[in-house]
Amino acid sequence: MGKRVCIIGCGAIGSLYAAHLARVAEVWAWVRRPAHAEALNRDGLRVSGRHNFSVRLRATTKPDELPEFDFGIVATKATQVAQAIGQVGGRFDQGAVASAQNGLGSEEIVAAHTRAQVIRATTFMSGTKHSDTHVQYELDTATWLGPFEPRGTPMAVVSEMADLISAGGLKAEALEDARGAQWSKLIFNASVNGVSALTGLPHSPHFADRQQFSSLGHVLHALLEEGKQVALASGVILHEDPSIMNKIGAMTNHPPSMLYDVRHHLPTEVDFLSGAIAREAERLGVAAPLHTAIYRLVKAKEESWSFADENRAVAAHD
């Protein structure tokens, strides 16, 4: 157990990283709830599904209990990155931290809170967290890792983290330029999540259907193509085709995370998804009216949850 690794945030994805890495490294989990930490310390972490095993690890909610780490993986939602890494960033100053969020902008947040080498991480791996100590491993796609260019992260460090993840039993690939993988997922997620949040539909066949004039698939197609144009203007060569990703995903009826957030009146990641595409398009002077509209509509939907009753229009009386 030569390397010491910290997983920041143990939802489904964080739990999968924590459990698999605990097979080959000393793993700590930095979590928000004391009950979560207590359960992990007491019972360990069990993986079912594609892999079946149990491991022991250490968990805490207290920053001063954390030692220094060789590697870290931030696995919180993008909206939670600043708060999470802000409390523990110094523990990674001599190591490397991978940011595994949806969208753009998390690496910059991580870099602002630690002197560590920063790594771009993109994954389509998926799972279901059944409890604080049990995660089901479902989709076993790779985690793509690459240097965060502004920090000048050496490729050797990226490869070392990829090798460690692979040794634990997950798929990982080190890329010289990980922006293509990141943008592929960004365009896919921004398009699907935004439409799902606004329509209430899970990622279903509607998202790929363009047979009728009224078919929702026309909207998805236009969003995906618009995102590709922004990526092209940014000089990014996509690692995967988001349109194919949409066609495959549309067969699953999977409820995207933003749909869950909207249903439960939670902050969404839209600033890091369609918002990021819209801002990049504006910076480059490229038109992105659809993603800009999705961004503003979802932000307005968030505003509606806190719109006070006394501020609502009063019905007119005759």
C-alpha positions as CSV (number, residue, x, y, z in Angstrom):
1,M,0.0,0.0,0.0
2,G,2.6,2.5,-1.1
3,K,0.3,5.4,-2.1
4,R,-2.1,7.3,0.0
5,V,-5.3,8.5,-1.7
6,C,-8.2,10.7,-0.6
7,I,-11.6,10.6,-2.2
8,I,-13.5,13.8,-1.7
9,G,-17.2,13.1,-1.7
10,C,-18.5,9.5,-1.6
11,G,-21.7,9.5,-3.7
12,A,-22.0,6.7,-6.2
13,I,-18.9,7.6,-8.3
14,G,-16.8,8.6,-5.3
15,S,-17.7,5.3,-3.6
16,L,-16.6,3.3,-6.7
17,Y,-13.3,5.1,-6.8
18,A,-12.8,4.7,-3.0
19,A,-13.6,1.0,-3.0
20,H,-11.5,0.0,-6.0
21,L,-8.5,2.1,-5.0
22,A,-8.6,0.7,-1.5
23,R,-7.6,-2.7,-3.0
24,V,-4.2,-1.2,-4.0
25,A,-3.7,1.9,-1.8
26,E,-4.3,3.5,1.6
27,V,-7.7,5.2,1.0
28,W,-9.3,7.9,3.0
29,A,-12.8,9.3,2.3
30,W,-13.6,12.9,3.1
31,V,-17.3,13.1,3.6
32,R,-19.9,15.6,4.8
33,R,-22.1,13.7,7.2
34,P,-20.7,12.2,10.5
35,A,-23.0,9.3,10.2
36,H,-21.5,8.5,6.8
37,A,-18.0,8.5,8.1
38,E,-19.0,6.4,11.1
39,A,-20.6,3.8,8.9
40,L,-17.6,3.5,6.6
41,N,-15.2,3.2,9.5
42,R,-17.4,0.6,11.1
43,D,-18.5,-1.5,8.2
44,G,-16.2,-0.7,5.3
45,L,-17.5,-0.4,1.7
46,R,-19.2,-3.1,-0.4
47,V,-19.3,-3.2,-4.2
48,S,-21.9,-5.3,-6.0
49,G,-22.8,-5.5,-9.7
50,R,-20.0,-5.8,-12.2
51,H,-17.6,-6.5,-9.3
52,N,-18.3,-8.0,-6.0
53,F,-16.0,-7.4,-3.0
54,S,-15.7,-5.5,0.3
55,V,-12.9,-3.3,1.5
56,R,-11.8,-1.4,4.6
57,L,-10.9,2.3,4.4
58,R,-10.8,5.4,6.7
59,A,-13.4,8.1,6.6
60,T,-13.7,11.5,8.4
61,T,-15.5,14.8,8.3
62,K,-12.7,16.6,10.1
63,P,-10.0,18.2,8.0
64,D,-7.4,18.1,10.8
65,E,-7.7,14.3,10.9
66,L,-6.5,14.0,7.3
67,P,-2.8,13.3,6.6
68,E,-1.0,14.4,3.5
69,F,-1.8,12.6,0.3
70,D,-0.2,11.4,-2.9
71,F,-3.4,11.6,-4.9
72,G,-6.9,12.9,-4.5
73,I,-10.1,12.6,-6.5
74,V,-12.7,15.3,-6.1
75,A,-16.0,13.4,-6.8
76,T,-18.6,15.9,-5.5
77,K,-21.0,17.7,-7.7
78,A,-19.5,20.7,-9.5
79,T,-21.5,23.0,-7.3
80,Q,-19.8,21.6,-4.2
81,V,-16.2,21.6,-5.4
82,A,-15.2,25.0,-3.9
83,Q,-16.5,24.2,-0.5
84,A,-15.0,20.7,-0.4
85,I,-11.5,21.3,-1.7
86,G,-11.3,24.7,0.1
87,Q,-11.2,22.9,3.5
88,V,-8.6,20.3,2.6
89,G,-6.6,21.5,-0.4
90,G,-3.4,21.9,1.6
91,R,-3.3,18.1,2.2
92,F,-2.5,17.6,-1.5
93,D,0.2,20.3,-2.0
94,Q,2.9,17.7,-2.6
95,G,0.7,15.4,-4.7
96,A,-1.9,15.5,-7.5
97,V,-5.7,16.0,-7.5
98,A,-8.1,14.9,-10.2
99,S,-11.3,16.7,-10.7
100,A,-14.1,14.3,-11.9
101,Q,-17.1,16.6,-12.3
102,N,-19.5,17.2,-15.1
103,G,-18.8,20.2,-17.3
104,L,-16.1,22.9,-17.4
105,G,-14.6,25.0,-14.6
106,S,-13.9,22.6,-11.8
107,E,-10.2,22.3,-12.5
108,E,-9.8,26.0,-12.1
109,I,-11.6,25.9,-8.7
110,V,-9.4,23.0,-7.5
111,A,-6.2,24.9,-8.7
112,A,-7.3,27.9,-6.7
113,H,-7.3,26.0,-3.4
114,T,-4.2,23.8,-3.6
115,R,-0.7,23.8,-4.9
116,A,-1.1,20.2,-6.1
117,Q,-0.7,19.1,-9.7
118,V,-4.2,19.2,-11.1
119,I,-5.6,16.5,-13.5
120,R,-8.6,16.7,-15.8
121,A,-10.7,13.6,-15.2
122,T,-13.8,12.6,-17.2
123,T,-15.8,9.4,-16.7
124,F,-19.0,7.8,-17.9
125,M,-18.6,5.1,-15.2
126,S,-21.9,4.8,-13.3
127,G,-23.3,3.2,-10.2
128,T,-26.1,3.3,-7.7
129,K,-25.4,4.1,-4.1
130,H,-27.8,1.8,-2.1
131,S,-26.5,3.0,1.3
132,D,-23.5,4.7,2.9
133,T,-21.6,1.4,2.8
134,H,-22.9,-0.3,-0.4
135,V,-22.5,0.8,-4.0
136,Q,-23.6,-1.0,-7.2
137,Y,-21.2,-0.9,-10.1
138,E,-23.1,-0.6,-13.4
139,L,-21.5,1.0,-16.4
140,D,-17.8,0.2,-16.6
141,T,-16.5,2.8,-19.1
142,A,-13.1,4.3,-18.7
143,T,-12.0,7.4,-16.7
144,W,-10.0,9.6,-19.1
145,L,-7.2,11.6,-17.4
146,G,-5.1,14.4,-18.7
147,P,-2.9,17.3,-17.6
148,F,-4.6,20.6,-16.6
149,E,-2.6,22.8,-18.9
150,P,-2.4,26.0,-16.8
151,R,-0.8,24.1,-13.9
152,G,1.7,22.3,-16.2
153,T,0.9,18.9,-14.8
154,P,3.5,16.4,-16.0
155,M,2.2,13.5,-18.1
156,A,4.1,11.1,-15.9
157,V,1.9,12.1,-12.9
158,V,-1.2,11.6,-15.0
159,S,-0.1,8.2,-16.1
160,E,0.8,7.2,-12.5
161,M,-2.8,8.0,-11.4
162,A,-4.3,6.2,-14.4
163,D,-2.2,3.1,-13.6
164,L,-3.3,3.2,-10.0
165,I,-7.0,3.4,-10.9
166,S,-6.5,0.5,-13.4
167,A,-4.7,-1.6,-10.8
168,G,-7.7,-1.2,-8.5
169,G,-9.9,-2.8,-11.2
170,L,-11.5,0.2,-12.9
171,K,-10.8,1.3,-16.5
172,A,-8.6,4.3,-16.9
173,E,-6.7,5.9,-19.8
174,A,-4.1,8.7,-19.7
175,L,-4.4,11.2,-22.5
176,E,-1.9,13.9,-23.6
177,D,-4.9,16.2,-24.2
178,A,-8.0,15.4,-22.1
179,R,-10.0,18.3,-23.3
180,G,-11.6,16.2,-26.1
181,A,-13.0,13.7,-23.7
182,Q,-14.1,16.5,-21.4
183,W,-15.9,18.4,-24.1
184,S,-17.5,15.2,-25.5
185,K,-19.2,14.6,-22.2
186,L,-19.9,18.3,-21.7
187,I,-21.8,18.6,-25.0
188,F,-23.7,15.4,-24.3
189,N,-24.5,16.2,-20.7
190,A,-25.4,19.9,-21.3
191,S,-27.9,18.9,-24.0
192,V,-29.5,15.9,-22.3
193,N,-29.6,17.3,-18.8
194,G,-31.0,20.7,-19.8
195,V,-33.8,19.3,-21.9
196,S,-34.6,16.7,-19.2
197,A,-34.8,19.3,-16.5
198,L,-37.1,21.5,-18.5
199,T,-39.4,18.7,-19.9
200,G,-39.4,16.3,-16.9
201,L,-38.5,13.4,-19.2
202,P,-35.8,10.9,-18.4
203,H,-33.2,10.2,-21.1
204,S,-35.6,8.2,-23.3
205,P,-36.1,7.4,-27.0
206,H,-37.8,10.9,-27.3
207,F,-34.3,12.4,-27.2
208,A,-33.2,10.7,-30.4
209,D,-36.5,10.6,-32.3
210,R,-36.7,13.0,-35.3
211,Q,-39.5,11.3,-37.3
212,Q,-42.2,13.9,-36.7
213,F,-42.1,17.7,-37.0
214,S,-42.9,17.9,-33.3
215,S,-40.3,15.3,-32.2
216,L,-38.0,16.3,-29.3
217,G,-35.0,14.7,-31.1
218,H,-34.8,17.8,-33.4
219,V,-34.0,19.9,-30.3
220,L,-31.4,17.5,-29.1
221,H,-29.8,17.3,-32.5
222,A,-29.5,21.1,-32.8
223,L,-28.1,21.4,-29.3
224,L,-25.5,18.7,-29.9
225,E,-24.4,20.3,-33.2
226,E,-24.2,23.7,-31.7
227,G,-22.0,22.4,-28.9
228,K,-19.7,20.7,-31.5
229,Q,-19.3,24.0,-33.3
230,V,-18.3,25.8,-30.1
231,A,-15.8,23.0,-29.4
232,L,-14.4,23.3,-32.9
233,A,-14.0,27.1,-32.4
234,S,-12.1,26.3,-29.1
235,G,-9.6,24.2,-31.0
236,V,-10.9,21.0,-29.3
237,I,-10.9,17.7,-31.1
238,L,-13.7,15.6,-29.6
239,H,-12.7,12.2,-28.2
240,E,-16.2,10.7,-28.8
241,D,-19.2,11.8,-30.8
242,P,-21.9,13.3,-28.5
243,S,-24.6,12.5,-31.0
244,I,-23.8,8.7,-30.9
245,M,-23.6,9.0,-27.1
246,N,-27.2,10.4,-27.1
247,K,-28.5,7.7,-29.4
248,I,-27.1,5.0,-27.1
249,G,-28.2,6.7,-23.9
250,A,-31.7,7.3,-25.2
251,M,-32.4,3.6,-24.9
252,T,-31.8,3.6,-21.2
253,N,-34.6,5.8,-19.7
254,H,-32.0,7.0,-17.3
255,P,-33.1,10.1,-15.2
256,P,-30.2,12.6,-15.5
257,S,-28.9,14.3,-12.4
258,M,-30.3,17.6,-13.3
259,L,-33.8,16.1,-13.5
260,Y,-33.3,14.8,-10.0
261,D,-32.1,18.3,-8.8
262,V,-35.1,20.0,-10.4
263,R,-37.6,17.6,-8.9
264,H,-36.1,18.1,-5.4
265,H,-35.4,21.8,-5.8
266,L,-31.7,21.5,-5.5
267,P,-29.0,23.7,-7.1
268,T,-28.2,22.3,-10.6
269,E,-24.9,22.1,-12.4
270,V,-26.2,24.2,-15.4
271,D,-23.5,26.9,-14.8
272,F,-20.9,24.2,-15.6
273,L,-22.9,22.7,-18.5
274,S,-24.9,24.8,-20.9
275,G,-23.7,27.9,-19.1
276,A,-20.1,27.0,-19.8
277,I,-20.8,26.4,-23.5
278,A,-22.7,29.7,-23.7
279,R,-19.9,31.6,-22.0
280,E,-17.2,30.0,-24.2
281,A,-19.2,30.8,-27.3
282,E,-19.6,34.4,-26.3
283,R,-15.8,34.6,-25.6
284,L,-15.1,33.2,-29.0
285,G,-17.7,35.2,-30.9
286,V,-19.6,32.1,-31.9
287,A,-23.4,31.8,-31.9
288,A,-24.8,29.4,-29.3
289,P,-28.5,30.6,-28.9
290,L,-29.8,27.2,-27.9
291,H,-27.4,26.5,-25.1
292,T,-27.8,30.1,-24.0
293,A,-31.5,29.7,-23.8
294,I,-31.3,26.3,-22.0
295,Y,-28.9,28.0,-19.5
296,R,-31.2,30.9,-18.8
297,L,-34.4,28.8,-18.6
298,V,-32.9,26.4,-16.1
299,K,-31.6,29.4,-14.0
300,A,-35.1,30.9,-14.1
301,K,-36.5,27.6,-13.0
302,E,-34.1,27.6,-10.0
303,E,-35.3,31.2,-9.2
304,S,-38.9,30.0,-9.2
305,W,-38.4,27.8,-6.2
306,S,-37.7,30.8,-3.9
307,F,-40.1,33.2,-5.5
308,A,-42.1,34.4,-2.4
309,D,-45.9,34.1,-2.4
310,E,-46.2,37.8,-1.6
311,N,-44.3,38.7,-4.7
312,R,-46.6,36.9,-7.0
313,A,-49.1,38.8,-9.1
314,V,-52.4,39.3,-7.5
315,A,-55.4,38.3,-9.6
316,A,-57.3,41.3,-10.8
317,H,-60.9,41.8,-9.6
318,D,-63.7,43.2,-11.7
